[in-house]
Amino acid sequence: MFRSLLIALGLAVFAAASSPPADAQVRVKRVNVLVVSDDADQETVPRQNRIYNRVVLGLQEELNTRGFQVYDEVGTTLATMPQGRVRRTDGELYEVARAIQPPMDVIAVFQIYTSIRSGSVVSRPEIRIPVRLLNVRTGQLIGTFEVGPGITFDPLPVNCSDRECLLERVGDEARRLSSDVARELGTKLEGFIGAAAPPAVATAPAQPAAAAPAQQVAALEGCDGLPTAFMLVLRDFTSDEISRIEEMVRAFRCVEHIRPTRVSNSQSDYWIEARTDNARLNRNLRQMVEFMGSRGNVTFSGNRFEVIKTVTR
């Protein structure tokens, strides 16, 4: 009876500890997005081409204005990775996205296909831009969209046959298409995350400027982030302690699913899906160990957390 009451109290403590403050008025989407080009197909427009530059800027700008945290690949990899590579495979794009600091949540992978269709009288550009949204950490497909097929573009001028004119004309059309693609991707990403948080409504006198940082910190405490996967490794806990830990982790705010993947006498591994970040999960795990009255060490690297019990005589 006492043990049941103790566990119930623990669940309430952790659910309350990880809840956002009641007076939090500002909520922001903390989803880090990297926009990259999949140009491994020799038929696609290669990276750093003039048309590519206009499309990537269009995608970045539209996603940025939708409230997502958009990072530039060159700026985030300048000191750690070779620059100027083209015709990169999906494997290389994933490797880049997972190595970037700050950690990326979503990678938007786009391709650009262009050609000129010549009729008996006029010539028109043909453009197709498919894009995929992928969860960087799990590889889960978030959404796809393609624009271009079925669109009739304006005819090219009669004297537009040199490379300079074609690049500018096709680039103009591709830039417009990129905004359409980005708007659709933003909608898909917001839908995947969950309904976007409503704008703050003033219910109290305006706070002084010094209070803004505190409001921003409070905004990060919501569960409106991208669903993320974590590995949790428990070592040297007894079977009773493991059962208690499972119940407590399920009660953590923003945790949606926990699944054991490997269990032995000395170690238990779990796959956790949650709309949270490393800092909150790390804090909750440390509070959990303290609440249980155990001595242990919590460490994490990337999305892998290890909770190791300190065993004494």
Secondary structure per residue as TSV (DSSP state, phi and psi in degrees):
chain	resnum	aa	ss	phi	psi
A	1	M	-	360.0	-48.5
A	2	F	H	-62.1	-40.4
A	3	R	H	-62.7	-39.9
A	4	S	H	-64.2	-42.6
A	5	L	H	-64.2	-37.9
A	6	L	H	-63.8	-43.8
A	7	I	H	-65.1	-43.2
A	8	A	H	-60.9	-41.4
A	9	L	H	-62.9	-40.7
A	10	G	H	-62.5	-42.5
A	11	L	H	-62.2	-41.0
A	12	A	H	-65.7	-39.4
A	13	V	H	-62.3	-46.6
A	14	F	H	-72.7	-35.4
A	15	A	H	-64.2	-40.2
A	16	A	H	-72.3	-38.3
A	17	A	H	-65.3	-29.9
A	18	S	T	-99.3	6.3
A	19	S	S	-81.7	149.6
A	20	P	-	-72.9	153.5
A	21	P	-	-58.4	144.0
A	22	A	T	-65.8	-27.4
A	23	D	T	-94.3	13.0
A	24	A	-	-68.1	121.0
A	25	Q	-	-104.3	-20.3
A	26	V	-	-112.8	129.0
A	27	R	-	-127.1	133.7
A	28	V	-	-127.8	149.4
A	29	K	-	-81.8	115.4
A	30	R	-	-101.2	63.2
A	31	V	-	-112.9	115.3
A	32	N	E	-87.7	126.6
A	33	V	E	-121.4	135.2
A	34	L	E	-117.8	126.1
A	35	V	E	-101.6	120.3
A	36	V	E	-135.2	161.6
A	37	S	E	-106.9	129.3
A	38	D	-	-94.4	96.6
A	39	D	-	-114.3	25.9
A	40	A	-	-64.3	-33.6
A	41	D	S	-68.1	124.3
A	42	Q	T	-64.0	-15.3
A	43	E	T	-84.3	-9.8
A	44	T	B	-86.3	159.7
A	45	V	-	-69.8	126.1
A	46	P	-	-74.0	158.5
A	47	R	T	-57.0	145.8
A	48	Q	T	73.7	2.6
A	49	N	S	-69.4	156.7
A	50	R	H	-59.7	-39.5
A	51	I	H	-67.2	-42.7
A	52	Y	H	-56.3	-46.6
A	53	N	H	-59.2	-38.9
A	54	R	H	-72.0	-36.6
A	55	V	H	-69.6	-45.3
A	56	V	H	-64.9	-35.8
A	57	L	H	-66.7	-39.2
A	58	G	H	-63.7	-42.6
A	59	L	H	-65.0	-45.4
A	60	Q	H	-62.7	-44.6
A	61	E	H	-64.4	-44.8
A	62	E	H	-66.0	-44.1
A	63	L	H	-65.5	-36.2
A	64	N	H	-64.6	-43.0
A	65	T	H	-71.1	-17.4
A	66	R	T	-79.7	-6.5
A	67	G	T	105.8	1.0
A	68	F	-	-83.4	155.8
A	69	Q	E	-89.7	100.3
A	70	V	E	-99.8	128.5
A	71	Y	E	-115.3	145.7
A	72	D	-	-86.1	132.1
A	73	E	H	-62.1	-45.8
A	74	V	H	-62.5	-45.3
A	75	G	H	-62.6	-33.8
A	76	T	H	-89.0	-11.3
A	77	T	H	-119.1	4.2
A	78	L	T	-57.6	-39.8
A	79	A	T	-91.8	-8.4
A	80	T	T	-121.7	-16.5
A	81	M	S	-135.0	150.8
A	82	P	-	-64.9	142.9
A	83	Q	S	-102.6	160.2
A	84	G	-	85.1	8.0
A	85	R	-	-73.1	140.6
A	86	V	-	-127.9	169.7
A	87	R	S	55.3	50.4
A	88	R	-	-88.1	145.5
A	89	T	-	-84.3	168.5
A	90	D	H	-59.4	-38.1
A	91	G	H	-60.6	-40.7
A	92	E	H	-68.5	-37.9
A	93	L	H	-63.6	-42.1
A	94	Y	H	-62.9	-42.8
A	95	E	H	-61.3	-41.6
A	96	V	H	-63.9	-47.7
A	97	A	H	-63.5	-35.7
A	98	R	H	-80.2	-15.7
A	99	A	H	-96.8	-10.3
A	100	I	-	-73.7	143.3
A	101	Q	S	-118.2	131.1
A	102	P	S	-67.6	159.0
A	103	P	-	-60.2	135.5
A	104	M	-	-88.1	143.9
A	105	D	S	-98.9	-42.0
A	106	V	E	-129.9	140.7
A	107	I	E	-117.2	125.0
A	108	A	E	-100.6	110.7
A	109	V	E	-105.3	118.6
A	110	F	E	-121.2	158.1
A	111	Q	-	-129.7	153.7
A	112	I	-	-128.6	119.5
A	113	Y	E	-113.1	127.5
A	114	T	E	-133.6	151.4
A	115	S	E	-161.3	170.7
A	116	I	E	-118.6	122.3
A	117	R	E	-99.6	116.4
A	118	S	E	-100.1	122.0
A	119	G	-	-95.9	-169.1
A	120	S	S	-71.6	-23.6
A	121	V	S	-121.9	-46.8
A	122	V	-	-121.8	160.8
A	123	S	E	-119.4	139.5
A	124	R	E	-129.7	147.1
A	125	P	E	-74.5	148.6
A	126	E	E	-120.0	124.7
A	127	I	E	-134.0	138.1
A	128	R	E	-139.3	129.1
A	129	I	E	-127.3	98.3
A	130	P	E	-90.2	143.7
A	131	V	E	-136.2	142.9
A	132	R	E	-120.0	139.9
A	133	L	E	-106.7	124.1
A	134	L	E	-129.3	142.3
A	135	N	E	-74.4	118.1
A	136	V	T	-60.1	-39.0
A	137	R	T	-82.7	-28.9
A	138	T	T	-113.7	-16.4
A	139	G	-	79.1	5.2
A	140	Q	-	-67.0	136.6
A	141	L	E	-76.0	124.1
A	142	I	E	-92.5	-40.0
A	143	G	E	177.7	161.5
A	144	T	E	-135.8	158.5
A	145	F	E	-158.8	148.2
A	146	E	E	-138.7	138.1
A	147	V	E	-132.5	148.8
A	148	G	-	131.1	-56.1
A	149	P	T	-59.7	134.9
A	150	G	T	91.2	-11.7
A	151	I	-	-88.9	131.0
A	152	T	-	-97.0	112.6
A	153	F	-	-86.5	159.7
A	154	D	-	-61.9	144.8
A	155	P	-	-62.2	150.6
A	156	L	-	-79.6	145.3
A	157	P	-	-58.2	154.1
A	158	V	T	-59.2	-38.2
A	159	N	T	-89.3	11.1
A	160	C	-	-93.8	78.5
A	161	S	-	-124.1	-12.2
A	162	D	S	-85.3	161.9
A	163	R	H	-60.2	-40.4
A	164	E	H	-60.5	-47.2
A	165	C	H	-65.9	-43.1
A	166	L	H	-63.5	-42.0
A	167	L	H	-62.5	-41.4
A	168	E	H	-70.1	-43.7
A	169	R	H	-66.6	-47.5
A	170	V	H	-66.6	-37.1
A	171	G	H	-62.9	-37.8
A	172	D	H	-59.7	-46.8
A	173	E	H	-68.1	-40.9
A	174	A	H	-65.5	-36.0
A	175	R	H	-63.6	-41.5
A	176	R	H	-64.8	-41.0
A	177	L	H	-64.3	-35.2
A	178	S	H	-62.1	-35.3
A	179	S	H	-66.6	-39.6
A	180	D	H	-63.5	-42.8
A	181	V	H	-61.8	-48.1
A	182	A	H	-63.0	-38.4
A	183	R	H	-62.4	-42.6
A	184	E	H	-66.5	-40.6
A	185	L	H	-65.5	-39.4
A	186	G	H	-60.7	-40.7
A	187	T	H	-65.0	-42.7
A	188	K	H	-64.4	-41.0
A	189	L	H	-67.6	-41.6
A	190	E	H	-63.1	-38.9
A	191	G	H	-66.6	-36.0
A	192	F	H	-69.2	-40.7
A	193	I	H	-68.1	-35.4
A	194	G	-	127.5	169.3
A	195	A	S	-54.7	133.3
A	196	A	-	-60.7	141.9
A	197	A	-	-61.5	137.3
A	198	P	-	-66.5	153.6
A	199	P	-	-63.0	150.2
A	200	A	-	-65.0	140.7
A	201	V	-	-113.5	126.3
A	202	A	-	-69.2	116.3
A	203	T	-	-117.7	1.0
A	204	A	S	-146.9	164.8
A	205	P	-	-56.3	149.5
A	206	A	-	-58.5	140.8
A	207	Q	-	-83.9	152.4
A	208	P	-	-65.6	162.6
A	209	A	G	-58.1	-32.3
A	210	A	G	-64.2	-20.1
A	211	A	G	-84.3	-11.3
A	212	A	H	-56.8	-46.0
A	213	P	H	-58.0	-39.4
A	214	A	H	-64.0	-38.9
A	215	Q	H	-64.7	-39.8
A	216	Q	H	-65.1	-40.1
A	217	V	H	-61.9	-42.7
A	218	A	H	-62.5	-33.7
A	219	A	H	-64.7	-28.2
A	220	L	T	-75.7	-5.8
A	221	E	T	-87.6	-1.3
A	222	G	S	-78.2	173.7
A	223	C	S	-108.3	41.9
A	224	D	-	-104.6	21.2
A	225	G	S	-87.4	180.0
A	226	L	-	-72.2	134.7
A	227	P	-	-57.2	126.7
A	228	T	E	-126.5	150.4
A	229	A	E	-107.2	140.0
A	230	F	E	-130.7	150.9
A	231	M	E	-104.2	128.0
A	232	L	E	-116.3	123.6
A	233	V	E	-115.0	123.6
A	234	L	E	-110.9	127.5
A	235	R	E	-123.8	136.9
A	236	D	S	67.5	22.4
A	237	F	-	-94.2	150.9
A	238	T	-	-74.4	167.3
A	239	S	H	-63.2	-37.6
A	240	D	H	-64.8	-40.5
A	241	E	H	-66.0	-37.6
A	242	I	H	-61.4	-42.5
A	243	S	H	-62.5	-43.0
A	244	R	H	-64.0	-40.9
A	245	I	H	-63.6	-41.5
A	246	E	H	-58.3	-45.1
A	247	E	H	-63.5	-41.1
A	248	M	H	-69.2	-41.5
A	249	V	H	-63.7	-38.7
A	250	R	H	-62.6	-26.6
A	251	A	H	-86.2	-9.3
A	252	F	S	-59.1	137.7
A	253	R	T	-62.6	138.1
A	254	C	T	80.7	-4.0
A	255	V	E	-80.2	124.3
A	256	E	E	-103.5	-27.8
A	257	H	E	-158.1	140.5
A	258	I	E	-135.3	130.9
A	259	R	E	-136.4	124.9
A	260	P	E	-69.4	135.8
A	261	T	E	-112.8	-25.1
A	262	R	E	-159.5	130.2
A	263	V	E	-134.0	131.7
A	264	S	-	-138.9	-177.9
A	265	N	S	-64.6	-31.7
A	266	S	S	-107.9	-15.2
A	267	Q	E	-146.5	140.4
A	268	S	E	-129.5	128.7
A	269	D	E	-111.0	139.2
A	270	Y	E	-132.8	146.5
A	271	W	E	-104.9	119.8
A	272	I	E	-115.4	132.1
A	273	E	E	-113.3	126.3
A	274	A	E	-152.9	156.4
A	275	R	S	-100.9	65.6
A	276	T	-	-143.4	-177.8
A	277	D	-	-122.8	173.7
A	278	N	H	-61.4	-38.8
A	279	A	H	-63.1	-46.2
A	280	R	H	-66.6	-44.3
A	281	L	H	-64.0	-40.0
A	282	N	H	-61.5	-43.6
A	283	R	H	-63.6	-44.3
A	284	N	H	-64.1	-39.4
A	285	L	H	-65.8	-39.6
A	286	R	H	-65.9	-41.4
A	287	Q	H	-65.5	-35.1
A	288	M	H	-63.3	-46.4
A	289	V	H	-61.5	-41.8
A	290	E	H	-65.1	-41.9
A	291	F	H	-63.9	-36.9
A	292	M	T	-70.5	-10.7
A	293	G	T	77.5	18.7
A	294	S	-	-100.4	163.5
A	295	R	-	-108.8	129.5
A	296	G	E	-164.2	175.1
A	297	N	E	-126.9	130.1
A	298	V	E	-110.8	122.8
A	299	T	E	-131.2	156.1
A	300	F	E	-149.8	151.6
A	301	S	E	-141.6	119.6
A	302	G	T	65.7	-118.4
A	303	N	T	-112.0	19.0
A	304	R	E	-109.9	118.6
A	305	F	E	-108.1	139.2
A	306	E	E	-125.0	128.4
A	307	V	E	-116.2	111.6
A	308	I	E	-112.9	121.0
A	309	K	E	-77.0	137.0
A	310	T	-	-85.3	110.4
A	311	V	-	-95.1	128.0
A	312	T	-	-123.7	168.7
A	313	R	-	-72.5	360.0
